[in-house]
Amino acid sequence: MDFSNVIYSLNTSQDDVLRNIVKLYIPEGRIHLDCTYSKGVFYKNLPELEPLLKSDLNPQTSDTIEANANNLPFADNSIRSIVYDPPFVFGINPPESENKSVIRKRFSSYKSMKHLFADYKRSIREFARILTPRGILVVKCQDVTDVKQYLTHVEIILQASMVGLACEDLFVVKYRNTPMIAPHW
């Protein structure tokens, strides 16, 4: 049996996950909008998947539109596929802290998990507005944050179902090396 074309839901790289999602669900072969684009690191090894439209709360490239993911400047039913990868960290350093972590220096963070979940809710509502019928929403999240398991993907699926979106698939990245975690884990 030839398993070379099998798409696995457990992967060891974000690149494989994104490539597989596009192969399965996005026939035009490219993401339409990445609304949390930042510097585009997600596409570093996948330039062929670079999104057609890019937006971010704090644009880092000249071709990125400044926009909040929960208030996007696009017409209703106008976007075929969206990637949403918000910073899923919170409380890592207060804004006035001189000792900011690498993540805090690059991204903003939320005050608490409650604030992150509220942002997911607002953004998912906005995505439902701008997605075309049968549009694809790809949400990158992390279930373990701040040394606790939150089952974030379950919250996202619930919020999406409340606005009429259905969960089609779930991909999991198992890091080859130990991810950055608190030393007491």
N, C-alpha and C positions, 0 to 999 in steps of 0.2 A: 504494500500500500504506500502511496505517495502522500506524505503529510506536509509537503513544502508550501502548499497554499492555505494551510489551516491558520486561522486567526485565533490567537489565544487571548483570553480575558486577563490572564496574569502575565505581566511583562516585567522586564528588569530595566526598562528605559522609557522615559517620557516620549522619546522619539518614536519608538515602536507603537506606543498607544495612539499618538496623534496620527501616524501613518495608517494604522489599522482603522481608526474611526473614519478618516477620509475615504479609505478604500471601501468600507462597508456602507457609509451613509451619505457621502457627499459626491454625487456623480460628476459634478463639474471639476472635481479634483483639487479645489482650493477652498479654504475657509473664506467666507464672505466678509465677516467682521470679527476682529479681536478687540473687544472693548476695554481690555486691561493690558494693552500692548507693552507699555513701558519702553524697553530697548529692543524688544523682539527676541530675547534670549530663547524663548520657547521654540523658535524656528531656526536657531543657529545652525543646526545640522540638517535642516529641512527647508532650504530656500525655495524649493518648488511648491511648498505649502504656504508660503508667506501670504497673509490675508490681503484681500483686495482693499478693504477699508480697515483703518486702525484708529482707535481712540483710546484715551487714557485721561485720568484725572490730572496727572502731571506728565504731559508729553515729554519724551526724551529724544524724539526724532522729528525732523522738520515735516514729515509727511503724516504725522499723527494728529488727529483732531482732539482738541481739549474738550472733554466731556465726562460727566459723571455717569457711571454705568446704570444708575437708576433714573436718569433723565437724558436720554440720548437724542441727538438732533436728526432722527431718521423718521420717515413717514410710516404710518401703520402698514403692516403686512409688506414690508419692503426688503427685508433681509432674509436670505435663505439659510445661513448658518452663522452661529455665534460661538466664539470661545470666550469664556469668562474665568479668569484666574486671579481672584482678588488676593491681597495679602491675608493669609489665614493665621495671623499671629495677633496676640493682644497683650497689653500690659507689659511689654518687654522692657521698656524704659520710659519714664515720664518724658514728655516733650522737652522739658527744660534740662534734662540730664545731659551732662558733659560726656558721660560714659555710654554712648550709644553703641548698640551692637551693630554688626555688619548689616543685618537684615533691616534694622531701624534706620540706618543711614540711607539705605536704598529705597525702602518702602515705608509707607505709613503703617500704623497698626490700629487696632480697635481697643477700646477701653476694657471690654470684656467679651466673652463668648456671646452673651446676650446681644451686644451691639453688632457683632459679626452676623449673627443669625437675622437680625433686623435688616441689615444691608442685603443679605441674600434675598429676603422676602421682597424688598423694594425693587431690587434689580431683576429678579425673576418676573415680577409683574410687568416691568418695562420690556423685558425680552419677549414676553407673550404678546405685547402690543405690536412690536416691530417685526416679529418673525412672520414669514409667509406661512400659509397653511402647509402642514407637513414639514415645516422648517426644523432645523437641527440645532439644539443647544448643547454645547459641550461645556461642562463645569468641572474645573479642576479644584479638588478640595483635599483636606487632610483630616482624618478621623481622630488623630491624637494631637492635641495642642496643649501646651502648658502642663505637661506631665499627666494629662487626663484624657480619657477617651470620651468623645462627644458624639460619635456616630453621625458626623456632619452630613455624610452622603444621604442618610435617612431623612434628615431635616430638609435637605435640598429637594429630594424626591417628593416629600409631602408638600412643600411650598409650590413646586411645579404642578403637582396634581390639582392644587386649589385654583390655579389659573388656567386649567385645561390642557396642560402639557403632560405627556405620558413618558415614563421611563422606558427606553428601548433597550438599554444595555448598561453594563457596569464594567469598567476596566480598572484593574488594580496594578499599581507599580510596587514591586518588591525590590527595594534597593539592594544592589550587589554588596555594597559596603554599608556599614552602620550609618544611618542618617544622623544629622546633628540633633542630639537629644541631651537632656539634662544628665549630668554624670551619676546622679543617684538612682537612675532607672535600673 
